[in-house]
Amino acid sequence: MTDRTTWLRIRVRAGWLLLACGILAFAASLVLARANPDFPWNLRILGGVGIVIGGVGVGMVARYRPAISNDEVARRLIVEERDERGVLIRRRAGQRAYWVSAILVYVGLMWASFASNGDLPALEGDLLWNCLVIAFLVPLFVYLSSVIVDERRT
């Protein structure tokens, strides 16, 4: 077994572990919601975290597992991940996504502040859930679109 194969197997194991943790978190949210409907906080957040963690795990398994058996695919994958240009593009896209998420969280905090004064509706129920979804999906979209645009430009 080569260092390349060991590196890939570690990534695949990490993907399976993340998938299992995601399923466990999602199942825990379902069980807790069924066992105690008056739980003090919204269990959909735990379920959402489980879905995200499980999705990351599936992505890792789908990306690295085929490369274990094919040496050429493994070589290309490792070179692609360690390519300086690709790393720079991903870091730049991550910085853009961070700033977008920071602005969204700031807007959410300001909303909560104004809501405590009665100037805006309170962030609760479906409005809170929609704000959290936006705070997650918009930076993700910014990251993915930044990677795609920067890949095409360079």
C-alpha positions as a Markdown table, in Angstrom:
| # | Residue | x | y | z |
|---|---|---|---|---|
| 1 | Met | 0.0 | 0.0 | 0.0 |
| 2 | Thr | 1.4 | 3.4 | -1.1 |
| 3 | Asp | 1.3 | 6.7 | 0.8 |
| 4 | Arg | -1.2 | 7.8 | -1.8 |
| 5 | Thr | -3.6 | 4.9 | -1.1 |
| 6 | Thr | -3.2 | 5.5 | 2.7 |
| 7 | Trp | -4.1 | 9.1 | 2.2 |
| 8 | Leu | -7.1 | 8.2 | 0.2 |
| 9 | Arg | -8.3 | 5.5 | 2.7 |
| 10 | Ile | -8.0 | 8.0 | 5.6 |
| 11 | Arg | -10.2 | 10.4 | 3.6 |
| 12 | Val | -12.8 | 7.7 | 2.8 |
| 13 | Arg | -12.9 | 6.6 | 6.5 |
| 14 | Ala | -13.4 | 10.2 | 7.5 |
| 15 | Gly | -16.3 | 10.5 | 5.0 |
| 16 | Trp | -17.9 | 7.4 | 6.5 |
| 17 | Leu | -17.5 | 8.7 | 10.0 |
| 18 | Leu | -19.0 | 12.0 | 9.0 |
| 19 | Leu | -21.9 | 10.2 | 7.4 |
| 20 | Ala | -22.5 | 8.1 | 10.5 |
| 21 | Cys | -22.4 | 11.2 | 12.7 |
| 22 | Gly | -24.8 | 13.0 | 10.5 |
| 23 | Ile | -27.3 | 10.1 | 10.5 |
| 24 | Leu | -26.9 | 9.9 | 14.3 |
| 25 | Ala | -27.6 | 13.7 | 14.8 |
| 26 | Phe | -30.6 | 13.5 | 12.5 |
| 27 | Ala | -32.0 | 10.5 | 14.2 |
| 28 | Ala | -31.4 | 12.1 | 17.6 |
| 29 | Ser | -33.4 | 15.1 | 16.5 |
| 30 | Leu | -36.3 | 12.9 | 15.5 |
| 31 | Val | -36.2 | 10.8 | 18.6 |
| 32 | Leu | -35.9 | 13.8 | 20.9 |
| 33 | Ala | -38.8 | 15.6 | 19.1 |
| 34 | Arg | -41.0 | 12.5 | 19.4 |
| 35 | Ala | -40.1 | 11.8 | 23.0 |
| 36 | Asn | -40.4 | 15.4 | 24.2 |
| 37 | Pro | -42.5 | 17.7 | 22.1 |
| 38 | Asp | -42.0 | 20.5 | 24.5 |
| 39 | Phe | -38.2 | 20.5 | 24.1 |
| 40 | Pro | -36.8 | 23.9 | 25.1 |
| 41 | Trp | -35.2 | 24.6 | 21.7 |
| 42 | Asn | -35.9 | 23.9 | 18.1 |
| 43 | Leu | -34.8 | 20.4 | 17.2 |
| 44 | Arg | -34.9 | 21.1 | 13.5 |
| 45 | Ile | -31.5 | 22.8 | 14.0 |
| 46 | Leu | -30.0 | 19.5 | 15.2 |
| 47 | Gly | -31.6 | 17.7 | 12.2 |
| 48 | Gly | -30.2 | 20.3 | 9.8 |
| 49 | Val | -26.7 | 19.9 | 11.3 |
| 50 | Gly | -27.1 | 16.2 | 10.8 |
| 51 | Ile | -28.1 | 16.6 | 7.2 |
| 52 | Val | -25.1 | 18.9 | 6.5 |
| 53 | Ile | -22.6 | 16.7 | 8.2 |
| 54 | Gly | -24.0 | 13.6 | 6.4 |
| 55 | Gly | -23.9 | 15.4 | 3.1 |
| 56 | Val | -20.2 | 16.3 | 3.6 |
| 57 | Gly | -19.5 | 12.6 | 4.4 |
| 58 | Val | -21.3 | 11.4 | 1.3 |
| 59 | Gly | -19.3 | 13.9 | -0.8 |
| 60 | Met | -16.0 | 12.7 | 0.7 |
| 61 | Val | -16.8 | 9.1 | 0.1 |
| 62 | Ala | -18.0 | 9.8 | -3.5 |
| 63 | Arg | -14.9 | 11.8 | -4.3 |
| 64 | Tyr | -12.1 | 9.6 | -2.8 |
| 65 | Arg | -13.4 | 6.0 | -2.9 |
| 66 | Pro | -13.2 | 5.6 | -6.7 |
| 67 | Ala | -9.6 | 6.9 | -6.6 |
| 68 | Ile | -8.4 | 4.0 | -4.3 |
| 69 | Ser | -8.6 | 1.4 | -7.0 |
| 70 | Asn | -7.4 | 3.6 | -9.9 |
| 71 | Asp | -3.8 | 4.9 | -9.6 |
| 72 | Glu | -4.2 | 7.5 | -12.3 |
| 73 | Val | -7.3 | 9.0 | -10.8 |
| 74 | Ala | -5.7 | 9.0 | -7.4 |
| 75 | Arg | -2.6 | 10.8 | -8.8 |
| 76 | Arg | -4.8 | 13.4 | -10.5 |
| 77 | Leu | -6.9 | 14.0 | -7.4 |
| 78 | Ile | -3.9 | 14.5 | -5.2 |
| 79 | Val | -2.3 | 16.9 | -7.6 |
| 80 | Glu | -5.6 | 18.8 | -8.0 |
| 81 | Glu | -6.0 | 19.2 | -4.2 |
| 82 | Arg | -2.4 | 20.4 | -3.7 |
| 83 | Asp | -2.3 | 22.6 | -6.7 |
| 84 | Glu | -1.3 | 26.1 | -5.6 |
| 85 | Arg | -3.7 | 27.8 | -8.1 |
| 86 | Gly | -6.6 | 25.7 | -6.9 |
| 87 | Val | -5.8 | 26.3 | -3.2 |
| 88 | Leu | -5.6 | 30.1 | -3.9 |
| 89 | Ile | -9.0 | 30.0 | -5.7 |
| 90 | Arg | -10.7 | 28.0 | -2.9 |
| 91 | Arg | -9.2 | 30.3 | -0.2 |
| 92 | Arg | -10.3 | 33.4 | -2.0 |
| 93 | Ala | -13.8 | 32.0 | -2.5 |
| 94 | Gly | -13.9 | 31.1 | 1.2 |
| 95 | Gln | -12.9 | 34.6 | 2.2 |
| 96 | Arg | -15.8 | 36.0 | 0.1 |
| 97 | Ala | -18.2 | 33.5 | 1.6 |
| 98 | Tyr | -17.0 | 34.4 | 5.1 |
| 99 | Trp | -17.7 | 38.1 | 4.6 |
| 100 | Val | -21.1 | 37.4 | 3.2 |
| 101 | Ser | -21.9 | 35.2 | 6.2 |
| 102 | Ala | -20.6 | 37.8 | 8.6 |
| 103 | Ile | -22.8 | 40.5 | 7.0 |
| 104 | Leu | -25.8 | 38.2 | 7.2 |
| 105 | Val | -25.2 | 37.4 | 10.8 |
| 106 | Tyr | -24.8 | 41.1 | 11.6 |
| 107 | Val | -28.1 | 41.9 | 9.9 |
| 108 | Gly | -29.7 | 39.1 | 11.9 |
| 109 | Leu | -28.3 | 40.5 | 15.1 |
| 110 | Met | -29.5 | 44.0 | 14.2 |
| 111 | Trp | -32.9 | 42.6 | 13.4 |
| 112 | Ala | -33.1 | 40.9 | 16.8 |
| 113 | Ser | -32.0 | 44.2 | 18.5 |
| 114 | Phe | -34.7 | 46.1 | 16.7 |
| 115 | Ala | -37.3 | 43.4 | 17.4 |
| 116 | Ser | -36.6 | 43.6 | 21.1 |
| 117 | Asn | -37.6 | 47.3 | 20.9 |
| 118 | Gly | -40.8 | 46.4 | 18.9 |
| 119 | Asp | -39.7 | 48.0 | 15.7 |
| 120 | Leu | -39.5 | 44.8 | 13.7 |
| 121 | Pro | -41.3 | 41.4 | 14.1 |
| 122 | Ala | -39.5 | 39.0 | 16.4 |
| 123 | Leu | -37.3 | 36.3 | 14.9 |
| 124 | Glu | -39.2 | 33.2 | 16.0 |
| 125 | Gly | -40.8 | 30.2 | 14.4 |
| 126 | Asp | -40.7 | 30.0 | 10.7 |
| 127 | Leu | -39.1 | 33.5 | 10.3 |
| 128 | Leu | -36.1 | 32.4 | 12.4 |
| 129 | Trp | -35.8 | 29.1 | 10.4 |
| 130 | Asn | -35.9 | 31.0 | 7.1 |
| 131 | Cys | -33.2 | 33.4 | 8.3 |
| 132 | Leu | -31.0 | 30.5 | 9.3 |
| 133 | Val | -31.5 | 28.8 | 6.0 |
| 134 | Ile | -30.6 | 32.1 | 4.2 |
| 135 | Ala | -27.5 | 32.5 | 6.4 |
| 136 | Phe | -26.4 | 29.0 | 5.4 |
| 137 | Leu | -27.3 | 28.9 | 1.7 |
| 138 | Val | -26.3 | 32.4 | 0.5 |
| 139 | Pro | -22.6 | 32.0 | 1.6 |
| 140 | Leu | -22.5 | 28.5 | 0.1 |
| 141 | Phe | -23.8 | 29.9 | -3.2 |
| 142 | Val | -21.2 | 32.7 | -3.0 |
| 143 | Tyr | -18.4 | 30.2 | -2.4 |
| 144 | Leu | -19.5 | 27.9 | -5.2 |
| 145 | Ser | -20.0 | 30.7 | -7.7 |
| 146 | Ser | -16.7 | 32.3 | -6.7 |
| 147 | Val | -14.9 | 29.1 | -7.4 |
| 148 | Ile | -16.6 | 28.6 | -10.7 |
| 149 | Val | -16.0 | 32.2 | -11.8 |
| 150 | Asp | -12.3 | 32.2 | -10.7 |
| 151 | Glu | -11.7 | 28.9 | -12.4 |
| 152 | Arg | -12.9 | 30.3 | -15.7 |
| 153 | Arg | -11.0 | 33.6 | -15.4 |
| 154 | Thr | -7.6 | 32.0 | -14.7 |
